[in-house]
Amino acid sequence: MSDYLAVIERDGESWGAYCPDLPGVGVVAETRDEAEELIRVAVELHLSALQNAGEPIPEPSAIESTVVHVSAAG
């Protein structure tokens, strides 16, 4: 089992998520919970498709995330 970082973003009333280690793997959802579930499924399907095609499975490179607080430029 591998852990891939998923970036979750909010844009107005919708949520999005993508996986930086897997270009092109992204989802859009109505809720954060739905975005988390959809990106998990999308990553699993993507990795399965790579494996079935005999392609290499990318190793996760992002191992941790943090929120950086900055003062607004002004």
N, C-alpha and C positions, 0 to 999 in steps of 0.2 A: 504494500500500500504506500502511496506517495501523497504528500500534501502540496497542493498547488495554491499559490496566492490568488485570490479573487478580489478585484477592486470593485466596490459597490458605490454607486453614485446616485444622487437624487437630482432630478431635473423637473422642477414644478411638481406635478402630481404623479409623475412616473419614476420608476427606479430602473437602473441599468447595472449590469455587472459584466466584467470581462476578466480574462486570465492573461496577464502579461507574458507568461511563458508559452502560451499557445495562441499565436496571432490568428485573428479571425474568429476566435471563440468568444462570443458575447451574447447577452440576452437583454430583453426589456420586459419589465413587469409592472403591475399595478401596486405591489407592496414590496417592502424590503424582504419579508419572509419568502415571497414568491420568487424574487430575484435570486436569493440564496439557493433555493431548491432548483431553479432552472439552470443556474450556472453549474451546480454540482452535476446535474444530469448531462448538460452540454459537454462538460469536461470528460465524463465517463464515456459518452458516445464518441467523442473525438478520439480519445485514446484507443478505444476499441476499433474504430475504423482504421487508425494508423497500424495497429497490430494486425488486423485482418489483411491489410494491404502489404504487409511485410516491411513497413517503414519503421524507422527507429522511434522509440518513445522519448521525447525530450525530458531530461532531468529537470526537476524544479530548481530554479536559480534564486527565486525570492524566498527567503526563509523567515522573514519577520516584517512587520509593518508597525508604523507608529503615526500618531497625529502630531504635526508640528504646529505650534501656536506662534503666530507672528503678529506684530502690530500693523495696522493698515497704513499703507504709504499715503502720505497726504501732504 
